[in-house]
Amino acid sequence: MNILASPLPVAVEIGGVRIPIRTDHRVGIQVARTLESDIAPSLKGSVILGLYFPDMGFSDPDAALDAAIEFFQCGRPVRKRRKGKARALDWDHDASTILADFRREYGIDLTDPATTLHWWAFMAYFEGLTPESGIQRAMYYRAASPPYDSGKEAVKHFKELRRAYALPPKTDAEAIAAEAAMWGDTSV
């Protein structure tokens, strides 16, 4: 679907029936936070269905969840985060940076209750933030590798920026790896 040529979806198809879905960017952010949370995987699906389809029961919750996740992914194929790959974004930790970037680059006040962006439009704006925006810069340093063809000083500077933009540990494994890295042990 081309979001420039077609209206943004307000319903999803589940079992051959079009069911209205909550499209607000705030719901999408809550879904993202749920997907990244430590709650049991068996509960995540019901939380997501409750966010997108409040007060609605489904005879086939798996099909409903598939439709919800496809909507969350803006109609794109589902991408799974590789195990062991560092998180580049945390919706809670990065909220103020995202807020400032939207205000600065688009003039959109995401805290204004009157501001309601369709999740797909919100993500188009988010992905379109300039590389100089705070969140894009932070995500770059969290996920990228130091440049190979740089001198020692450039690599040292890159690593300093990576530490400055690092996210707080979310899981016990991340906390252990962060502690080990602080002491120079990269084998963990």
N, C-alpha and C positions, 0 to 999 in steps of 0.2 A: 504494500500500500504506500502510495506517495502522499505524505501529509500536506504537501502543497496543493495537490490536486483533488483530494477527497476530504470530506468531513471526518474529523477525528471520531473514533468509535465511542459510543456511549453504552453499548451492549456487547455481550459475547455470546457465541453459540455453544450451547451445552445440550447434547443429545438431540440436536436438530431444532432446538428452541432458542430464540434470542432472549437473553436475560439481561436486564439493565445492570450495569456495574458502576460503582462509585469511581469517578474519574479524577477527582481532585488531587493535586500534587501532594497535599498533606497525607492523604491515604497512601499514596505510593511510597512516601518516605517511611510511613509506619510499616508498610510491607517490607521495605528494604531492611529496616531495623529488625524486624521479626526474622527475616532470612539470615541475618548476620548474628542473631542472638544465640545464646547457649541453651535455650529451651529445647526440650526433647524434640527430635525430628517428628515424632508421631503427633505432637501438639501443634507444630508450626502450621501444618495444613489447615487445621480447624481455625487457628487464629487468623490466617490469611483469608479464608472464606468468610469469616465474621467481619473482617475489615471491608472487603469488597462487596459482600452481599449480606448486610445485617438482617437478622431475623428471618433468614431463609434456610430451609433444609433442602438437601439434595438426595435424590435416590441413588445417584452415582457421584459421590464426593470426589473420586479420583478424576473424573472427567471435568468436574467443576474446577478443581485445583489446577489441572492442566490449562484450562481456558484462562484462569486468573493469572497464572505465571506467564502465559503467552502475552496477555495484556500488559503485565508488569514489564516484560521485556520489549515493549513497544512493537509487538508483532514480529520481532526478530527471533531466530532460533535461540534456544536456551543455551547459555554459556555457563559452564561450571568453572569455579575458581580452582586452580590447581592446588593440591595439598602442598603445604610448605611455602607457598608464595606469600610474600608479605602483603598485608592489607594496605591499600593505598588511600582508602577513604573510610571515615567513620562519621556517620550522619550526626551523631551527638557531639563528638569532639570538634567537628568541622562546621557546625551550624553557623557560628558567627562569621566565619570566613565566607561561606556560601552566601549568607545574607548580605554581607558587604559587597561581594562581587556582583550579585544581581542588581543591587542598588546602583553601584558605580557604572557597570557596563550596560545595563538595560533600563535603568530608572525604575525598576520594579521593587516595591517594598513587600517582601515576602511575609512580613509580620502583620500587615494590614489585613484584617478579617475580610475586607471586600475583595482582596486579591485571591482569585481562584483560577489557577492554571490547570488545564488538562494535563494529566501526567505525561503524555507523550510530548506536549509542547514544552513542559518544564524540562524534560530530559533533553530536548533539542536545544533549548537555551543553555542548559548545564554543559552539554557536550560542546557547545559553541563558544564557551568562555575562552578568552584569549590565553595564550601560554603565559602571559604576564599576570593573569589573575592569581589571587592568593591560593585558591584551591588547586588550580592546574599546576602551579609551581610546587605546592606541597606534594601533590600526587606524583609528580615527576620524580622528586627526590626520594620519595618513599619506595618507588617501584623500579627506577632505572639503575643500571650498573654504572660504576665510575667509567669515564671515557678511557679507552685502552691506550690511545695515542697521546695521552697527556703526561706531563711530567709529575714528579712526586708532589709538588706543591698543589697542582690542580686536583690531584686525587685526594690529597689531604683536605683541601677546601670542600670538595664534593662530599666527603664523609662527614665533615663538620655540619654541612647543610642537611645531610640525611639525618643526623642526630637531632638537629634543631627542629626539623619537621616531623620527627618520629611520632607515631601514635602511641598512646599509653597501652600497655599490654591489656588484652581482653581475656585471654585464657591463661591457664597455668603454664602451658607449653610456651606461649609467647613471653610470659614473665621470666621463665627460666632462660630462654634464648636471649632476652634483652640483658639479663644480669650477666650471662656468660660473655656476651659481646662487649659489655662495658669493661670486663676484665681481659679482653683480648682473645677469648676462647671462641673461635668460630666453628669448632667441631660439633657443637650442640645443635 
